[in-house]
Structures are given as C-alpha cells and as structure tokens.
C-alpha cells in the first residue's frame, strides 16, 4: 500500500514539474556564471606551447561567455598570483582580460598546484551570489614544489585533505585540463571527479581551443546550429551567430558563403561582422545573419560550432548530470519560443528529433530517435515534448551527447558531456546455502538517492522460463533477493526499477544480467520449487490427469456398489449364504466398504483440488511472466518502428537535399552558359 502511495506521489511531482515546464516557461538565458581561470606559466610551457597558443584559446573563452557572467584570471608557477579579479564582463573588463593574456610568459621553475587551487578559492567572493561557479585549471606538469617550501608529496596530500573539501563544500566544480601526457592525470581526474567537474586531456597545443570550447558548452549549454558537412542553417529568429571554425591546415584561410552566394573572408570582412583569425581556428561573430543555408570553405570536419542567440530554442529538461551504468538514459526535448513550449502540429510533424551518443575516443556512436510517446515512462508528458529511452552504457567513461531538432528551414542542436559512473545497485551473489537457496545482495550506490522505486526482479531459468517477482522500495537502499533453484544450470537474474531521483528527475534502472551457476548437488528438490519449473509443471499436469482418471474409476465403482446395495436392500439382512444363492456381504460390511470408498474419494478430490490450486497459481504467474515478456517485445518493436520512421524521414530529407543540389547545379550550369555567351558577345564587340 505504501509503495502505491509513493508511486502516486512521485507521478504527481513529475506531472507538476512538467506542467511548470510547459506553462511557466523555459529560461532563455542560462544563470549568471562566476568563473576563475588558473593558467600554468611554468618554464615547461615554453617547450610544450612554443607558439603561444594558450592565450588565443583563453581569448576564445573570454569572447564566448555572456555579459552577465563574472570572470577572473590567475597564473601559477612557483606560487600563484591573481591577475584579474572576478568581475562582470563589461567591455572594460573584457579589454583588461585580453591585455593580461598578451602578457603571459612562461618563466617559473616549479608547478605549485596547491597554491593555484588555494588562490583560486580565495578569488571567489565569500557569499554565494551566483548559482553557478567553476574553476578552470590548466597545467602541463605535476605537483612540483620548491624544496625550500617542502616535499611535493606532502603538498599533494594537503591539497586532497585541506583544499579539495572546501571546493566540495562551496560547490565549485574544477574543470581540469591536462596539457600533454606528462601531466599528473590521476590527480587532475580526482580533482574533477570529486567536485563535479570534468577532466580533459589535450595532446597538442593546437587543440587547446577545443578544450575551452568544450568547457564553455558544458557550463553555458548554448543554442547551436549543427554543421552538417560544409553547411549550416540560419533562420529568421537568429539575432546573432558566433562561429568557431577549425582550419583544414594551419595557414589555409577559412571563408563563408552566405545564402545569396556572397563569399566572406578575413580579408574582405566588413563591420558589423567581427573576425578573429589564428593559424588553427577562426572566431567569427555575425549580427543579424541572413536566413538560409550557409557554407564553409577551408575547414576540417571536427570542432566546428555555430552558436546562436535566438528566441526559438531547443530545450532538454531532466538530463542527468551523470548516469549510472545500470540506468536507462531518458532524453526529453522540445522547442520553446519566448519561454513557451511550442506544440504546433505542422511544425512538430516536419521536425526530426534525435539524440546522438559518441564515446570520447570516437570509437562508438549511436543515434536514437525521440518520439511523441512517453515510451512507458511515469507521469504525463506535456504536448510538444519528444522523448527517448537510451539503453544503459556499461563501463565508467565520458560520452558526448548531442540532441538535434532538424526542420525544413531551421535547425537546432545542444551538446552535453555525459559521464557514466558507478551503477545505482551493485549485485553480489552470496555463497549458496546447504538447502540450495540462492541469495543475491544488491548494494545501493553512495552519494545518490532515489525515491518511489517500483519494478521487477526476474529470474530466467535454464529452460528459458522467466519467473518475475514484484519489488517496491521507498528509497534506494541495500536489499537482498532469495530464490530456490529447482534444477541445476545457469540462472539469469535481472533488476528493473522506475522512480525519481532526489532532484525529481525520472529514473529507470535496468541492471546487467547476473548469472548464477547452480550445481546439481545443491539444486533444490522441494515440491514447491519443482512445481515452478517446466519439468515440475509437466509432472503436475500428469498427476492431475491421473487424478481425474482415478475419479472416473472410483465413480464407476461407486455406481456399481450403489446398484448392488439397492439389490441387497430387498433381501432379509439375516439371510445366510447358501448353495445356489448370489454371493454377497452382510449389509453392515457393505456399508463400511462404501464409507471407505467415499473417504478415499474425498482424499482424492482434496489432492485434485490442491493440484488445481497449484496449477492456477502457475497459470497466474505465467500470465505475469508473459505480460513482462510481451512488454519487452513491445518495447523492442516500438524501438524498431521508431528507427524505421526516422530512416524514412531521413531518406525523404536526403531526397529533398539531392533535388536541391540538382537544382543548384542546373542553375550554376545555366549561369555558366550565360557567362560564356556574355564573353562571346564581348569578344565580338
């Protein structure tokens, strides 16, 4: 009963949150951000960054952050020094930040990470005036302390024991960038993981700007237009577009071709367009860009971003900051215009929503469609949202998540980092008891909470039959599951739960299969267990058939005895046996025999009723199991149908693109033909 109330309470909260999302609006701007950038200026940076690419990469970050944000800058080597106090990014503060970046010069002998994090903590104002803070730490080395101060190992221990807890207490994540393999990656990873930040490894100086672009996206979650091949789409709602374009080669110039076919480059750019060019990337800001399809020239197909300022936004509520290895990832996406969720049918029917997951090593990539259906999720999802269920990702790793909405004349994309961390529940098979009982202990993850968990624990037997048990938990906590294996072989146990996290995010848990090997010597031989196995069920049916046959035989004997009793009742009870008479028993003995037969019949009927009850239980359990199996098949079929619909939509879009390309080619040939004719006329003249 309590589990039912908890489920209703959970669904009510979720419905309220989603109603607020639909009616109260979605924020157009992200909350103000307070950011401190700590840069390594030790002497080794001169060798690892000989062309001074780090200041250019930081300039990209300074240009991208919003005017309402606050930024500070410090450098560290033998010690740490605050170069720029944390202040709002006014034009004057922005110019001061760029001036400080130009002054950066590697010269220190040591790398004092302890001083860097201690000074970074002091740089943030004492009061929590902003909901979001972060420290960006970039270094190419390890903790290397001046021997006059002490031992490097001691300062590393102090950093973990004294400084790190302060970042955790003040909820300041550390975004640690390891520049080169020689960095203390283990320490930087620990700093990032334990504060809720991110760890990034940059192999070469030319890729530093990509690290800062990734951190910016992680902190601000800006609206972007996807770059598909060499093209991106701009619509009339876009007020400003900022482009980060990776050059194909260091000295190959990048150019843009607007929807009217005009070529724009660094050499011919005119205000109000701003263009910052480096050997590795170009940073371009275009106010009021022309609507239509834009093209890129001289770029490479990685790291390109088109960041938009627009009132029409792709919103992605309830995304997990991190997902457990046993968690189905729920993706919800919708379009909002001026804080109102859009649910216009023609718009949504011509828009393809999808989610793409790519591993950080770029070796794995999955694309999933987002559909209007809730896909069996709890709560009522408002009209206009598109939802998808992504299967659990095994192994702790960092994945890149891109959510896209592709329309005919507009496109939106949002990019996220998704760490896969420890599972919500870790199963452990306990030693099997002497009576054959199997116990599996499920240990809940620490530091995370979920409420109103309801679902199933299913056991797949060696024969393939699935037996399911209902499970209800008020919160995520340790529990254990027991079952009696009737026969030897491999049993597969799976946990499936649904609920909400303590932040109100919908949660679906589907644990990996737990394989339990049961040897023949420990397999239970109990009748109750046998009745649940396929072989036991067959024996039950056989016993039932034998019982029914016995009932028929006994019924026939009863009829014969009854008729015999009727015949004897017409004779004198005192008559003795004589030669020539029918052989019969005295009436009293016949009555006793009938009573014995009736008692036997009652016992047989009791056995048959017990067998019927057991069979009814088996039938009910089978119905539950069949329902679970049918639900799994339904989900698989639904996923297949979604993929098929998405493929069909993409094929239609591809066909349209091919037609557009063909039309453009025909127009180009016609234009070329007219140009040739004009040349011929000019020559004749």
HELIX and SHEET records of a PDB file:
HELIX    1   1 UNK A    2  UNK A   23  1                                  22    
HELIX    2   2 UNK A   44  UNK A   48  1                                   5    
HELIX    3   3 UNK A   54  UNK A   64  1                                  11    
HELIX    4   4 UNK A   91  UNK A  102  1                                  12    
HELIX    5   5 UNK A  113  UNK A  123  1                                  11    
HELIX    6   6 UNK A  152  UNK A  158  1                                   7    
HELIX    7   7 UNK A  159  UNK A  163  3                                   5    
HELIX    8   8 UNK A  164  UNK A  169  1                                   6    
HELIX    9   9 UNK A  185  UNK A  195  1                                  11    
HELIX   10  10 UNK A  205  UNK A  207  5                                   3    
HELIX   11  11 UNK A  208  UNK A  220  1                                  13    
HELIX   12  12 UNK A  345  UNK A  349  1                                   5    
HELIX   13  13 UNK A  520  UNK A  522  5                                   3    
HELIX   14  14 UNK A  527  UNK A  532  1                                   6    
HELIX   15  15 UNK A  534  UNK A  569  1                                  36    
HELIX   16  16 UNK A  587  UNK A  684  1                                  98    
SHEET    1   A 6 UNK A  80  UNK A  88  0                                        
SHEET    2   A 6 UNK A  70  UNK A  76 -1                                        
SHEET    3   A 6 UNK A  33  UNK A  40  1                                        
SHEET    4   A 6 UNK A 132  UNK A 139  1                                        
SHEET    5   A 6 UNK A 173  UNK A 179  1                                        
SHEET    6   A 6 UNK A 198  UNK A 202  1                                        
SHEET    1   B 5 UNK A 223  UNK A 224  0                                        
SHEET    2   B 5 UNK A 305  UNK A 310 -1                                        
SHEET    3   B 5 UNK A 238  UNK A 246 -1                                        
SHEET    4   B 5 UNK A 281  UNK A 287 -1                                        
SHEET    5   B 5 UNK A 274  UNK A 277 -1                                        
SHEET    1   C 4 UNK A 231  UNK A 234  0                                        
SHEET    2   C 4 UNK A 292  UNK A 297 -1                                        
SHEET    3   C 4 UNK A 255  UNK A 257 -1                                        
SHEET    4   C 4 UNK A 263  UNK A 265 -1                                        
SHEET    1   D 3 UNK A 312  UNK A 315  0                                        
SHEET    2   D 3 UNK A 327  UNK A 337 -1                                        
SHEET    3   D 3 UNK A 340  UNK A 341 -1                                        
SHEET    1   E 3 UNK A 312  UNK A 315  0                                        
SHEET    2   E 3 UNK A 327  UNK A 337 -1                                        
SHEET    3   E 3 UNK A 386  UNK A 390 -1                                        
SHEET    1   F 6 UNK A 312  UNK A 315  0                                        
SHEET    2   F 6 UNK A 327  UNK A 337 -1                                        
SHEET    3   F 6 UNK A 506  UNK A 510 -1                                        
SHEET    4   F 6 UNK A 489  UNK A 501 -1                                        
SHEET    5   F 6 UNK A 450  UNK A 460 -1                                        
SHEET    6   F 6 UNK A 466  UNK A 475 -1                                        
SHEET    1   G 5 UNK A 312  UNK A 315  0                                        
SHEET    2   G 5 UNK A 327  UNK A 337 -1                                        
SHEET    3   G 5 UNK A 506  UNK A 510 -1                                        
SHEET    4   G 5 UNK A 489  UNK A 501 -1                                        
SHEET    5   G 5 UNK A 514  UNK A 518 -1                                        
SHEET    1   H 5 UNK A 322  UNK A 324  0                                        
SHEET    2   H 5 UNK A 411  UNK A 421  1                                        
SHEET    3   H 5 UNK A 397  UNK A 406 -1                                        
SHEET    4   H 5 UNK A 352  UNK A 359 -1                                        
SHEET    5   H 5 UNK A 365  UNK A 369 -1                                        
SHEET    1   I 3 UNK A 425  UNK A 429  0                                        
SHEET    2   I 3 UNK A 437  UNK A 444 -1                                        
SHEET    3   I 3 UNK A 479  UNK A 484 -1                                        
END                                                                             
